[in-house]
Amino acid sequence: MLASYGTWKSAITPSVITGASVNLSAVTLAGTDLYWLEQRPREGGRSVLVRNGVDVTPPGLSVRSRVHEYGGGAYTIAGNDVIFVNDADQQLYRNTTPLTHIPGLRFADMLVDRHRILAVCEDHRTHSREPVNSLVAIADGRIEPLAAGNDFYSSPRVAGEQLAYLTWKHPNLPWDETELWLDGRPIAGGASIFQPEWSPTGELHFISDQTGWWNLYRYRAGKIEPLLEMPAEFGAPQWNFGMSTYAFLADGRIACAFNECGQWRLGIFDGQLHRLDLPYTEISSIRAAGNTIAFIGASPTEPAAVVRLDFGGAPFQVRPVSASHPEGGSDNLTVVRRSTTVALNARSVSVAEPIECGGVHAFYYPPVNADFSASAGELPPLIVFAHGGPTGATTSGLNLLKQFWTSRGFAVVDVNYGGSAGFGRAYRQRLNGQWGIVDVEDCCTVAQALVAAGKADPLRLIIRGGSAGGYTTLCALTFRQVFQTGASYFGIGDLEAMLETHKFESRYLDGLLAPWPTGREIYEARSPLRHLDQLHCPIIFFQGLDDKVVRPDQSQQMVAAMKAKGLLVEYLEFAGESHGFRQAATIQQTLGAELAFYQRVLGIPPALPLIGSD
């Protein structure tokens, strides 16, 4: 059927996205048992621990840590028991019984070591400006310090009596510079070090970007040895605890995920790297036990899923890379749990197309719907996605949010602007001192390149983003004349206000902008709220009232100033939501409001209703 872009009917409604989908994370293998977390919008955003497809945490409990605000590392396995952080009180529980009872303490990154639990502890009882972070041991109701004095700690790993961990100090973030400590002394630093792990033979391994790429290293006989040096990323920015990109098989070989130009692959390292012939381009949460590997994988045509590679009692075999077989081979892959039960028509799926525009990396999604097409010569509206972080990255895995837009006749481009991970340290450092400039310029460059290629309507360009992506959005709409409208999800309007943010990111702006207060002029020059005289177009804002990362007054001030100026603006705020929306009702309302806002601003007739809309 012929219909204008932006008016197509779609079966991918907001209620479908939330009602039939979960967010998967934190895979763990314990013997033959496979665990993972499901964050369920339909249960108010509750995070449920699942074992072999059966819920472990009962209603009323939610597995979520808030250390660093972003959390992660919220559970560990102790025999037949689970140790986890309960979201409501941030205390440790064994199954359903509390293990700690100290309000003001938060825990993450737990590890069971014989009779005790090792964990990162964040103490909010202090009256100083920041909470105090440390590594602690918890046993028999007592909490004893193991390491303290630095600003941050993560990744405790034990082998016998040896304790390894990561630590770093302000103003660094973990993708800037961390130190690897072993038995109370530093053994590696001067780079971003990620995920220390002990091999089956008791050798400490880790990932470092000391050559400009996150590659694998080993600590042996007091010396650091590179295991594999190649222009690919075997690590990722440690925004959350418990991240894992590699794991050891029983025979000592390493199952590892690596990112080449924004595309993740899985391989086996045994002195040389064997690439597995798998369909996934987005891979995370790698775990192994015996001859079994588990991870979360997604592809351009398949949504995220918990995946298991199980080889029974036989030795793990892969076909080495060769001229006749450019990809390795493997068998016995099982999809254990998909993130969505939505059955998509393959002819209505927009498949990610990697593009590069002027050195900027992105994924382009053309408008696709099996039941609709537009008239010859009509160009689609384009939505530019600016990811959060800004030291984050977008990948090409199938995402229902993007399909929500493309199935309605919008083109989408998801930009890995300068500062994004996955392209080496130098690409990440393009944003140093240039936040609000490089990211904005890169988003504009990609949008204009798609216009020049005849893939987007220059009069219907949209930009949207959350958190740091919301800041990029607001900067693009204020300081550039490329886009006609946009959406800010808990975005930053005033950079000076971000100086009062939580501890983990409290010195982030030192590198992204300049140290405070010597860089005051830079903060003011790049704050959209201070330059509303340059703002030219309508914006819709979405804000959680419990947000501790980007506080609600950021959006509220921007909205008030736009109203005073007479600009078209909409603002929706949500009680009970923090940084990143988790509740089904919130997600449904925001998507519906965002679509209606674009239709109103761009003159797209909303005559065709959502299929199955509430």
Wavefront OBJ file of the C-alpha trace (Angstrom):
o trace
v 0.000 0.000 0.000
v 1.237 3.499 -0.797
v 1.426 5.792 2.223
v 3.628 8.694 3.214
v 6.662 8.021 5.343
v 5.887 8.379 9.043
v 2.244 7.258 8.675
v 2.717 3.515 8.200
v 0.836 1.105 10.426
v 3.032 -1.130 12.570
v 2.497 -4.130 14.797
v 5.405 -2.945 16.961
v 3.460 -0.819 19.445
v 4.705 0.582 22.751
v 2.683 -2.030 24.630
v 4.199 -4.812 22.516
v 7.707 -3.557 23.222
v 7.189 -3.548 26.979
v 4.685 -6.362 27.402
v 6.558 -9.024 25.474
v 10.143 -7.976 26.195
v 12.711 -8.063 28.974
v 16.245 -6.744 29.311
v 18.768 -9.565 29.738
v 22.080 -9.236 31.599
v 24.583 -10.828 33.976
v 24.938 -14.406 32.758
v 26.569 -16.854 35.179
v 27.444 -20.530 34.789
v 27.626 -22.595 37.978
v 28.310 -26.198 37.071
v 25.444 -27.203 34.796
v 23.195 -24.377 36.019
v 22.784 -21.242 33.925
v 21.715 -18.004 35.638
v 20.829 -14.594 34.250
v 18.965 -11.416 35.191
v 15.737 -10.246 33.580
v 14.690 -6.633 34.047
v 10.932 -6.714 33.418
v 9.094 -3.500 32.498
v 5.726 -5.170 33.042
v 6.709 -5.785 36.698
v 7.568 -2.147 37.310
v 11.159 -2.625 36.169
v 11.896 -5.372 38.732
v 15.114 -7.331 38.112
v 14.577 -11.049 38.555
v 17.284 -13.673 38.889
v 16.501 -16.712 36.726
v 18.075 -20.181 36.890
v 17.564 -22.511 33.932
v 14.380 -20.660 33.008
v 12.868 -20.623 36.527
v 12.626 -17.509 38.709
v 14.879 -17.576 41.769
v 13.957 -14.276 43.425
v 10.335 -14.185 44.601
v 7.952 -11.244 44.171
v 8.840 -8.347 46.431
v 12.584 -8.680 45.852
v 14.534 -7.108 43.008
v 18.180 -7.857 42.226
v 19.875 -4.529 41.609
v 22.917 -2.714 42.987
v 23.178 1.066 43.021
v 26.913 1.388 43.671
v 28.202 4.085 41.283
v 24.436 4.593 40.638
v 24.756 2.339 37.560
v 25.269 -0.830 39.590
v 25.934 -4.225 38.055
v 27.573 -7.199 39.761
v 24.409 -7.593 41.838
v 24.568 -11.336 42.528
v 26.895 -14.301 42.913
v 26.445 -18.033 43.453
v 27.430 -19.901 46.628
v 26.805 -23.613 46.099
v 23.046 -24.007 46.000
v 22.485 -20.509 47.353
v 22.446 -17.115 45.697
v 23.907 -13.988 47.256
v 22.403 -10.793 45.889
v 21.749 -7.106 46.472
v 18.105 -6.221 47.023
v 17.162 -2.990 45.274
v 14.869 -1.603 47.973
v 17.419 -1.508 50.812
v 20.724 -2.217 48.986
v 21.558 -4.901 51.546
v 23.008 -8.338 50.833
v 20.698 -11.343 50.967
v 21.296 -15.084 50.926
v 18.268 -16.428 49.079
v 15.525 -14.498 50.945
v 17.393 -13.851 54.206
v 19.241 -10.548 54.791
v 22.962 -10.909 55.506
v 23.653 -7.242 56.233
v 21.541 -4.729 58.168
v 23.338 -1.388 57.873
v 21.362 1.382 56.155
v 23.598 3.635 54.106
v 25.862 0.846 52.853
v 25.633 -0.382 49.279
v 27.289 -3.485 47.835
v 28.326 -4.800 44.410
v 30.744 -7.140 42.614
v 30.463 -9.951 45.153
v 32.714 -13.011 45.258
v 32.373 -16.002 47.573
v 35.740 -16.996 49.066
v 35.369 -20.004 51.360
v 33.482 -18.789 54.466
v 33.362 -15.111 53.503
v 31.939 -12.826 50.839
v 34.175 -10.243 49.203
v 32.444 -7.163 47.815
v 32.788 -3.563 46.799
v 31.217 -1.420 49.513
v 29.987 2.138 49.048
v 29.394 3.920 52.370
v 26.841 6.742 52.180
v 26.762 7.324 55.943
v 29.627 9.768 55.771
v 28.877 13.465 56.105
v 31.589 14.387 53.611
v 30.733 15.413 50.058
v 31.231 11.923 48.637
v 30.537 8.377 49.808
v 33.541 6.213 50.682
v 34.333 3.184 48.532
v 36.344 0.151 49.632
v 36.774 -3.594 49.272
v 35.398 -5.543 52.215
v 35.044 -9.088 53.506
v 31.722 -10.099 55.060
v 31.591 -13.089 57.413
v 29.499 -14.001 60.457
v 27.706 -10.666 60.369
v 30.951 -8.655 60.448
v 32.250 -6.375 57.704
v 36.049 -6.066 57.584
v 38.010 -3.780 55.206
v 40.395 -5.394 52.726
v 41.451 -2.356 50.689
v 40.665 1.326 51.209
v 42.086 4.773 50.602
v 41.504 5.124 46.860
v 38.367 6.591 45.339
v 37.102 3.459 43.565
v 37.476 -0.327 43.594
v 36.190 -3.184 41.466
v 36.744 -6.752 40.307
v 38.034 -8.637 43.357
v 39.473 -11.976 42.216
v 40.895 -14.684 44.498
v 43.236 -17.618 43.829
v 44.140 -19.429 47.041
v 45.502 -16.722 49.324
v 46.113 -14.254 46.492
v 43.774 -11.300 46.022
v 43.750 -9.206 42.847
v 41.541 -6.193 42.188
v 41.239 -2.952 40.238
v 41.364 0.529 41.742
v 41.464 4.114 40.472
v 41.391 7.697 41.671
v 39.763 10.954 40.680
v 39.700 12.468 38.077
v 40.051 9.166 36.168
v 37.192 6.985 35.109
v 37.859 3.286 34.532
v 38.261 3.739 30.772
v 40.916 6.413 31.402
v 43.344 4.790 33.828
v 43.105 2.070 36.451
v 45.625 0.068 38.471
v 45.763 -3.684 38.921
v 46.771 -4.636 42.465
v 47.915 -8.038 43.656
v 48.465 -8.885 47.325
v 48.440 -5.259 48.398
v 50.674 -3.739 45.725
v 50.188 -2.378 42.195
v 51.511 -4.562 39.373
v 50.099 -2.749 36.323
v 48.819 0.739 35.559
v 49.192 3.716 33.274
v 46.328 2.502 31.065
v 42.736 1.333 31.279
v 42.861 -2.159 32.771
v 39.755 -4.308 32.656
v 38.556 -7.668 34.057
v 41.359 -9.450 35.917
v 40.830 -13.230 35.966
v 42.798 -16.235 37.249
v 43.422 -19.047 34.769
v 42.865 -22.711 35.770
v 46.636 -22.948 36.365
v 46.680 -19.924 38.660
v 48.043 -17.240 36.314
v 46.539 -13.767 36.482
v 45.163 -12.434 33.185
v 43.694 -9.046 32.344
v 42.858 -6.657 29.521
v 44.753 -3.394 28.992
v 44.681 -0.684 26.331
v 48.319 0.314 26.829
v 48.917 -0.032 23.058
v 45.775 1.909 22.178
v 43.509 -1.174 22.003
v 42.034 -3.284 24.815
v 44.017 -6.502 24.344
v 44.784 -9.590 26.456
v 47.761 -9.798 28.856
v 49.141 -12.224 31.425
v 51.139 -11.685 34.633
v 53.732 -14.437 34.971
v 56.846 -14.673 37.152
v 56.628 -10.992 38.038
v 56.385 -9.830 34.427
v 53.538 -8.679 32.187
v 53.286 -10.523 28.880
v 51.070 -9.600 25.937
v 49.055 -12.590 24.748
v 47.409 -11.079 21.711
v 48.007 -7.700 20.115
v 45.627 -6.635 17.362
v 43.562 -3.542 16.420
v 40.407 -4.784 18.125
v 38.756 -4.160 21.475
v 38.607 -7.140 23.854
v 37.324 -4.868 26.601
v 34.654 -2.231 27.058
v 34.024 0.837 29.238
v 33.344 -0.342 32.773
v 30.078 1.511 33.343
v 28.791 -1.431 35.374
v 30.280 -3.977 37.722
v 30.487 -7.613 36.709
v 31.211 -7.022 33.035
v 32.905 -9.961 31.322
v 34.302 -10.229 27.806
v 36.339 -13.412 28.264
v 36.350 -16.618 30.304
v 38.520 -19.728 30.687
v 37.552 -23.162 29.429
v 38.532 -26.165 31.528
v 41.707 -26.771 29.502
v 42.893 -23.168 29.852
v 41.854 -21.870 26.460
v 40.119 -18.525 26.461
v 36.669 -17.820 25.075
v 36.739 -14.133 24.227
v 34.534 -11.496 22.635
v 36.174 -8.757 20.593
v 34.940 -5.677 18.792
v 36.139 -4.763 15.311
v 34.749 -1.467 13.960
v 31.630 -1.677 16.103
v 30.877 -5.356 15.406
v 31.412 -7.947 18.152
v 32.607 -11.484 17.429
v 33.358 -14.528 19.583
v 36.602 -16.441 19.377
v 38.767 -19.039 21.098
v 42.354 -18.142 21.960
v 44.893 -20.948 22.384
v 48.013 -19.084 21.333
v 46.248 -17.942 18.207
v 42.756 -16.553 17.780
v 40.082 -18.763 16.195
v 36.952 -16.864 15.171
v 33.737 -18.781 15.685
v 31.244 -18.855 12.857
v 28.299 -17.385 14.770
v 25.649 -14.923 13.584
v 26.026 -12.489 16.468
v 27.367 -8.941 16.122
v 26.586 -7.915 19.697
v 28.090 -10.119 22.432
v 28.415 -9.565 26.171
v 28.510 -11.309 29.542
v 30.855 -14.141 28.534
v 31.005 -17.033 31.021
v 32.425 -20.549 30.843
v 32.337 -23.723 32.909
v 34.027 -26.912 31.780
v 33.417 -27.097 28.033
v 30.367 -24.833 28.053
v 30.266 -21.159 27.089
v 27.326 -18.861 27.782
v 26.759 -15.258 26.753
v 24.201 -12.716 25.625
v 24.164 -12.321 21.860
v 22.193 -10.380 19.277
v 22.359 -10.042 15.501
v 20.936 -7.541 13.002
v 17.955 -9.880 12.525
v 17.677 -11.458 15.992
v 17.095 -9.664 19.316
v 19.290 -10.216 22.359
v 19.186 -13.713 23.827
v 20.926 -15.852 26.411
v 22.954 -18.301 24.327
v 24.744 -21.496 25.303
v 27.510 -23.344 23.470
v 27.577 -26.807 25.023
v 30.082 -29.468 24.016
v 29.277 -32.167 26.582
v 32.239 -34.221 27.713
v 34.171 -33.880 24.472
v 37.095 -31.474 24.198
v 36.110 -28.125 22.781
v 36.886 -28.097 19.057
v 36.931 -25.225 16.593
v 37.990 -25.078 12.993
v 40.988 -22.715 12.675
v 40.833 -19.739 10.404
v 42.306 -20.474 6.982
v 42.139 -19.216 3.415
v 39.463 -21.785 2.576
v 37.569 -21.201 5.848
v 37.885 -17.502 6.719
v 35.696 -18.076 9.779
v 36.100 -20.809 12.365
v 33.321 -23.339 12.930
v 31.418 -24.611 15.985
v 28.405 -26.745 16.885
v 25.797 -27.211 19.625
v 24.524 -23.667 19.979
v 21.277 -23.266 21.962
v 19.207 -20.122 22.384
v 18.054 -20.436 26.000
v 16.024 -17.255 26.466
v 15.107 -14.526 23.996
v 14.601 -10.973 25.206
v 11.291 -10.763 23.381
v 8.524 -13.125 22.334
v 7.444 -10.775 19.541
v 7.350 -12.631 16.228
v 8.514 -10.161 13.598
v 7.815 -10.409 9.899
v 11.302 -10.697 8.424
v 10.218 -8.473 5.517
v 9.420 -5.710 8.024
v 12.776 -5.805 9.823
v 15.198 -2.990 9.052
v 18.680 -4.493 9.077
v 21.560 -2.362 10.347
v 23.943 -1.145 7.662
v 27.409 -0.129 8.952
v 28.406 3.204 7.431
v 31.335 5.580 7.796
v 31.003 9.276 7.025
v 34.097 11.435 7.235
v 35.704 9.062 9.724
v 32.526 8.825 11.853
v 31.044 5.368 12.434
v 27.298 4.675 12.496
v 24.586 2.133 11.750
v 21.908 3.145 9.254
v 18.407 1.627 9.295
v 16.195 2.333 6.256
v 12.410 2.532 6.695
v 10.986 -0.951 6.095
v 7.463 -2.345 6.276
v 6.192 -5.304 4.261
v 2.755 -3.728 3.897
v 3.693 -0.169 2.941
v 5.835 1.861 0.603
v 6.103 5.557 -0.126
v 5.654 7.334 -3.419
v 8.653 7.515 -5.740
v 10.675 10.595 -5.012
v 9.509 11.044 -1.415
v 12.308 11.093 1.134
v 11.819 9.749 4.659
v 12.208 11.703 7.878
v 15.455 10.751 9.595
v 15.944 10.188 13.338
v 19.529 10.465 14.569
v 20.121 8.435 17.729
v 22.832 9.870 20.018
v 23.800 7.194 22.544
v 24.507 7.853 26.204
v 27.759 7.766 28.064
v 29.198 9.596 26.178
v 31.831 6.871 26.521
v 29.384 4.245 25.356
v 28.648 2.668 22.017
v 25.832 1.490 19.849
v 25.806 -1.903 18.162
v 23.930 -3.540 15.302
v 21.827 -6.032 17.265
v 18.101 -6.080 16.535
v 16.391 -3.535 18.765
v 12.610 -3.138 18.916
v 12.898 0.569 19.700
v 14.608 1.245 16.384
v 12.129 -1.045 14.618
v 9.289 0.930 16.225
v 10.433 3.902 14.144
v 11.582 2.213 10.930
v 8.360 0.194 10.632
v 6.450 3.494 10.680
v 8.419 4.949 7.811
v 11.212 6.777 9.620
v 14.833 6.232 8.683
v 17.141 5.831 11.693
v 20.864 6.309 12.053
v 22.599 5.357 15.301
v 25.879 7.257 15.558
v 29.095 6.152 17.264
v 30.382 9.700 17.485
v 33.923 10.556 18.580
v 34.338 9.405 22.163
v 32.525 6.112 21.550
v 34.076 2.825 22.562
v 34.876 0.030 20.119
v 37.279 1.872 17.840
v 40.414 2.182 19.983
v 41.621 4.590 22.637
v 42.429 7.358 20.137
v 38.821 7.413 18.883
v 37.575 7.613 22.492
v 39.953 10.459 23.186
v 38.625 12.527 20.272
v 36.056 13.787 22.771
v 38.595 14.873 25.402
v 38.028 18.580 25.985
v 35.583 18.613 23.060
v 32.284 17.385 24.499
v 29.439 19.334 22.963
v 31.517 19.931 19.844
v 32.862 16.670 18.384
v 29.777 14.616 19.254
v 27.453 17.253 17.808
v 29.555 17.721 14.684
v 29.693 13.962 14.097
v 25.901 13.598 14.391
v 25.422 16.496 11.993
v 27.991 15.072 9.577
v 26.214 11.714 9.397
v 22.768 13.317 8.961
v 24.009 15.593 6.188
v 25.783 12.707 4.449
v 22.525 10.737 4.375
v 20.711 13.774 2.983
v 23.378 14.109 0.289
v 22.984 10.411 -0.530
v 19.239 10.858 -1.055
v 18.308 8.777 2.003
v 16.740 11.491 4.176
v 14.494 14.531 3.832
v 16.570 17.626 4.767
v 13.415 19.324 6.087
v 12.501 16.458 8.417
v 15.619 15.744 10.455
v 15.247 14.693 14.096
v 17.783 14.005 16.844
v 17.082 12.163 20.083
v 19.128 10.860 22.997
v 19.212 10.053 26.682
v 21.569 11.321 29.394
v 24.800 12.305 27.595
v 22.958 11.640 24.338
v 20.327 14.065 25.588
v 23.058 16.670 26.034
v 24.285 16.063 22.480
v 20.687 16.441 21.327
v 20.188 19.746 23.137
v 23.519 21.084 21.872
v 22.689 20.135 18.279
v 19.297 21.842 18.503
v 20.779 24.953 20.131
v 24.106 25.513 18.395
v 23.476 24.042 14.938
v 20.775 24.589 12.311
v 20.613 21.033 10.944
v 17.648 19.471 12.780
v 14.027 20.558 12.921
v 13.134 18.928 16.259
v 14.258 16.399 18.840
v 13.691 14.543 22.093
v 15.751 14.784 25.270
v 15.533 11.915 27.723
v 16.971 13.177 31.044
v 19.469 15.272 29.077
v 21.879 17.876 30.415
v 21.072 21.538 29.830
v 23.487 23.208 32.259
v 26.958 21.704 32.599
v 27.764 23.565 35.795
v 24.870 21.773 37.501
v 26.565 18.451 36.671
v 29.307 19.320 39.148
v 26.839 18.222 41.828
v 26.313 14.763 40.355
v 27.144 11.434 41.996
v 30.687 10.402 42.924
v 31.458 8.092 39.990
v 31.015 10.873 37.415
v 31.820 13.858 39.625
v 35.154 14.482 37.848
v 34.111 13.198 34.428
v 33.869 16.720 33.068
v 37.533 17.409 33.882
v 38.441 15.351 30.834
v 35.405 15.985 28.665
v 35.505 19.770 29.142
v 38.096 21.222 31.529
v 38.847 21.218 35.270
v 36.579 23.407 37.373
v 36.676 26.343 38.078
v 39.478 27.257 35.651
v 37.296 26.057 32.780
v 34.179 27.993 33.824
v 33.960 29.792 30.468
v 33.933 26.457 28.605
v 31.118 25.140 30.792
v 29.053 28.230 30.111
v 29.834 28.318 26.377
v 28.656 24.714 25.892
v 25.557 24.753 28.111
v 22.399 24.943 25.971
v 20.465 26.542 28.829
v 22.799 29.554 28.710
v 22.246 30.115 24.980
v 18.525 29.923 24.368
v 18.805 32.905 22.046
v 20.258 30.397 19.542
v 17.595 27.733 20.064
v 15.300 27.598 17.068
v 13.074 24.512 17.212
v 10.589 22.495 19.295
v 11.795 19.885 21.809
v 10.064 17.262 23.915
v 11.606 16.410 27.319
v 11.276 13.249 29.427
v 12.527 13.134 33.011
v 12.517 10.732 35.965
v 11.953 12.471 39.268
v 14.231 10.065 41.163
v 17.180 10.646 38.822
v 20.412 11.126 40.830
v 22.664 11.339 37.750
v 20.931 14.131 35.810
v 18.666 15.790 38.323
v 15.136 16.840 37.336
v 15.860 20.567 37.597
v 18.066 20.233 34.497
v 15.052 19.485 32.294
v 12.700 21.713 34.291
v 14.880 24.794 33.867
v 15.278 24.186 30.158
v 11.528 23.765 29.707
v 10.714 26.904 31.709
v 13.181 28.963 29.691
v 11.771 27.664 26.385
v 8.212 28.488 27.481
v 9.311 31.977 28.463
v 10.780 32.394 25.006
v 7.574 31.187 23.369
v 9.034 28.046 21.809
v 6.971 24.914 21.382
v 7.967 22.505 24.143
v 6.488 19.482 25.889
v 7.595 18.024 29.202
v 6.702 14.682 30.790
v 8.021 13.703 34.216
v 7.691 10.356 35.998
v 7.683 9.615 39.705
v 9.524 6.433 40.649
v 11.833 6.560 37.622
v 15.552 7.205 37.923
v 18.293 7.402 35.285
v 16.920 5.216 32.504
v 13.250 4.297 32.447
v 12.300 0.819 33.652
v 8.512 0.766 34.055
v 6.264 -0.418 31.232
v 3.755 2.414 31.664
v 6.531 5.011 31.427
v 8.090 3.521 28.310
v 4.738 3.223 26.589
v 3.781 6.797 27.409
v 7.093 8.267 26.283
v 7.104 6.486 22.922
v 3.542 7.460 22.158
v 4.176 11.071 23.144
v 7.406 11.256 21.162
v 5.763 9.955 17.989
v 2.806 12.340 18.340
v 5.185 15.264 18.926
v 7.174 14.565 15.757
v 3.990 14.201 13.744
v 2.729 17.511 15.071
v 5.967 19.405 14.476
v 6.728 17.929 11.044
v 3.147 17.929 9.762
v 2.939 14.134 9.459
v -0.730 13.084 9.492
v -1.439 10.828 12.478
v -4.427 9.399 10.621
v -3.246 5.798 10.660
v -3.598 4.428 14.207
v -1.158 2.126 15.927
v -2.113 -1.505 15.413
v -3.156 -2.894 18.778
v -2.638 0.444 20.491
v -4.065 0.829 23.958
l 1 2 3 4 5 6 7 8 9 10 11 12 13 14 15 16 17 18 19 20 21 22 23 24 25 26 27 28 29 30 31 32 33 34 35 36 37 38 39 40 41 42 43 44 45 46 47 48 49 50 51 52 53 54 55 56 57 58 59 60 61 62 63 64 65 66 67 68 69 70 71 72 73 74 75 76 77 78 79 80 81 82 83 84 85 86 87 88 89 90 91 92 93 94 95 96 97 98 99 100 101 102 103 104 105 106 107 108 109 110 111 112 113 114 115 116 117 118 119 120 121 122 123 124 125 126 127 128 129 130 131 132 133 134 135 136 137 138 139 140 141 142 143 144 145 146 147 148 149 150 151 152 153 154 155 156 157 158 159 160 161 162 163 164 165 166 167 168 169 170 171 172 173 174 175 176 177 178 179 180 181 182 183 184 185 186 187 188 189 190 191 192 193 194 195 196 197 198 199 200 201 202 203 204 205 206 207 208 209 210 211 212 213 214 215 216 217 218 219 220 221 222 223 224 225 226 227 228 229 230 231 232 233 234 235 236 237 238 239 240 241 242 243 244 245 246 247 248 249 250 251 252 253 254 255 256 257 258 259 260 261 262 263 264 265 266 267 268 269 270 271 272 273 274 275 276 277 278 279 280 281 282 283 284 285 286 287 288 289 290 291 292 293 294 295 296 297 298 299 300 301 302 303 304 305 306 307 308 309 310 311 312 313 314 315 316 317 318 319 320 321 322 323 324 325 326 327 328 329 330 331 332 333 334 335 336 337 338 339 340 341 342 343 344 345 346 347 348 349 350 351 352 353 354 355 356 357 358 359 360 361 362 363 364 365 366 367 368 369 370 371 372 373 374 375 376 377 378 379 380 381 382 383 384 385 386 387 388 389 390 391 392 393 394 395 396 397 398 399 400 401 402 403 404 405 406 407 408 409 410 411 412 413 414 415 416 417 418 419 420 421 422 423 424 425 426 427 428 429 430 431 432 433 434 435 436 437 438 439 440 441 442 443 444 445 446 447 448 449 450 451 452 453 454 455 456 457 458 459 460 461 462 463 464 465 466 467 468 469 470 471 472 473 474 475 476 477 478 479 480 481 482 483 484 485 486 487 488 489 490 491 492 493 494 495 496 497 498 499 500 501 502 503 504 505 506 507 508 509 510 511 512 513 514 515 516 517 518 519 520 521 522 523 524 525 526 527 528 529 530 531 532 533 534 535 536 537 538 539 540 541 542 543 544 545 546 547 548 549 550 551 552 553 554 555 556 557 558 559 560 561 562 563 564 565 566 567 568 569 570 571 572 573 574 575 576 577 578 579 580 581 582 583 584 585 586 587 588 589 590 591 592 593 594 595 596 597 598 599 600 601 602 603 604 605 606 607 608 609 610 611 612 613 614
